[in-house]
Amino acid sequence: MKFFVSTAFALLSLIQAGGAQQTLSIRIGSTDRSYTLYTPKSYAPGKKLPLVYVLHGFTQTAADISRYSAFNPLADSFGFFAVYPSGISNGWNTNSGFPGGSTADDVGFIRILTDSLIARYGIDADRVYSCGFSAGGFMSHRLACELSDRIAAIASVAGTMSDAAFKACNPGRAVPVLHIHGTSDLVVAYNGGLSNISADKLMQFWVNKAACNQTPTKINIPDRVQEGSTAQWQRYGPCNQSLEMAHIAVNSGGHTWPGSSNSGVGTTNMDFSASAEIWQFFSRFSLRGPITNIENLKATTDPALVWNGSQIQVKPASAVEATIALYDLSGRCVFTGLPSQFRAASVQTHQILIYRLITKSGFYSGKLLVD
C-alpha cells in the first residue's frame, strides 16, 4: 500500500517497532514518487539514527537492490534507516543524456524526501548518506556534487559520472567518497567510455577537492574465494579536515555488486561485501566531520585486536585472515593492511587508536592502545 505525504504523517507517527519495511510515496510537484523504507529493529521515537539511501541501477527496482545489497540486516546490526528510492521509469536523472534516462528532478526528490524523513523520524540530519549501483552510483555522485550540504558521504558501485555531470560538479564541501568498480566492467567502462569518465579521473577529482595525498595506500584484499577476480583497497589520505577518499579496484570484476551473486553482468567478486565496506566507510563521517567517538561505532570483543607490546594479534586465532584499518582520534587513517604488517614506529606510542577489523564473517570496531 502506498501513502501520500498529506495523509501518511499520522499513520507513520504511530510506528514504534523497528524491523519493518514499507513502500510509501511522496508528492514532488505534480508527481508522486515512490520509495521503500526499512526501519531498523533498534529504532524508538526520539532516538536519532543515521539514514542510508540505496539507489538501484538503470532498469532495476527498489526491490531488486534491497534484495541483492542486503542492507536491511546491516541496518539492524548497526542502527540506521535504509531507504530505497525508485527512479522514474526505473531510471535516474544523472545528467548524462543517456537514451531512456530520466529527466525528473531527482536531486529535488532526494532533498525533499530527506527533509520529510528527518521531520518524521528525528533522523540525525548530519548523518545522511547515499550509495548506489550503476546509474544509482552515477546519481550518488551527482548528489555529492549538488547536495553536499545534506549528504555526509557517498559510495558508488560500478557508476562514475558522465562528462556533463563531471563538468557541472561544484560541491560546496569536499564529500568523502568510496568508489567500487570492476576493471572488466563492460557496461560502465573502468577506463572511461562514451557515457562515463574513468574511475581514475573520478577519484582524482574527489582527491583534489579534499586536497588529499595524491599517492594512495594500497592493500590487497585476501583472495578467499577463487571466482576469477581479486580486489585491492586504495586509500587516499591524509586529506583536509581529516577526510578520506577510497577506491576498491576489482581486478577482472564485472558490472556487479561484490559479495552478492546475480547482481549484474560479469564476474562477481566474493572476497568482500560491498555493502559492509560501504557502511564501514559511512560510519566514520558526518557533516560535522570525521566521527571519532568509539561509542558511535559497533564495538565488539570477539574477534578483537590485542597489542602485545611489539605487534598486533587477532583473537580468536580463527580470525587471522583479517585486514585492519587504524585511525587516530582525529579520524585520520594511519594504517591499513594485514595485522602482521603494522609497525608501531608508524604511529605515536601511548596512543589510543580506533580499529576496524575486517574478517571473512564481517567487520568489527574497537579501541587499541599502542604503548
Stockholm file with secondary structure:
# STOCKHOLM 1.0

chainA/1-371         MKFFVSTAFALLSLIQAGGAQQTLSIRIGSTDRSYTLYTPKSYAPGKKLPLVYVLHGFTQTAADISRYSAFNPLADSFGFFAVYPSGISNGWNTNSGFPGGSTADDVGFIRILTDSLIARYGIDADRVYSCGFSAGGFMSHRLACELSDRIAAIASVAGTMSDAAFKACNPGRAVPVLHIHGTSDLVVAYNGGLSNISADKLMQFWVNKAACNQTPTKINIPDRVQEGSTAQWQRYGPCNQSLEMAHIAVNSGGHTWPGSSNSGVGTTNMDFSASAEIWQFFSRFSLRGPITNIENLKATTDPALVWNGSQIQVKPASAVEATIALYDLSGRCVFTGLPSQFRAASVQTHQILIYRLITKSGFYSGKLLVD
#=GR chainA/1-371 SS CCCCHHHHHHHHTTCCCCSEEEEEEEEETTEEEEEEEEECTTCCTTCCCCEEEEECCTTCCHHHHHHHHCHHHHHHHHTCEEEEECCGGGCCCCSSCCTTCCCSCHHHHHHHHHHHHHHHHCCCTTCEEEEEETHHHHHHHHHHHHCTTTCSEEEEESCCCCHHHHHHCCCSSCCCEEEEEETTCSSSCTTCCSSCCCHHHHHHHHHHHTTCCSSCEEEEECCCSCSSCEEEEEEECCCGGGCCEEEEEEETCCBSCTTCTTSSBSCCCCSSCHHHHHHHHHTTEETTEECCCGGGSCBCSSSEEEECSSSEEEESGGGCSCEEEEECTTSCEEEEECGGGCCGGGSCSSEEEEEEEEETTEEEEEEEEEC
#=GC SS_cons         CCCCHHHHHHHHTTCCCCSEEEEEEEEETTEEEEEEEEECTTCCTTCCCCEEEEECCTTCCHHHHHHHHCHHHHHHHHTCEEEEECCGGGCCCCSSCCTTCCCSCHHHHHHHHHHHHHHHHCCCTTCEEEEEETHHHHHHHHHHHHCTTTCSEEEEESCCCCHHHHHHCCCSSCCCEEEEEETTCSSSCTTCCSSCCCHHHHHHHHHHHTTCCSSCEEEEECCCSCSSCEEEEEEECCCGGGCCEEEEEEETCCBSCTTCTTSSBSCCCCSSCHHHHHHHHHTTEETTEECCCGGGSCBCSSSEEEECSSSEEEESGGGCSCEEEEECTTSCEEEEECGGGCCGGGSCSSEEEEEEEEETTEEEEEEEEEC
//
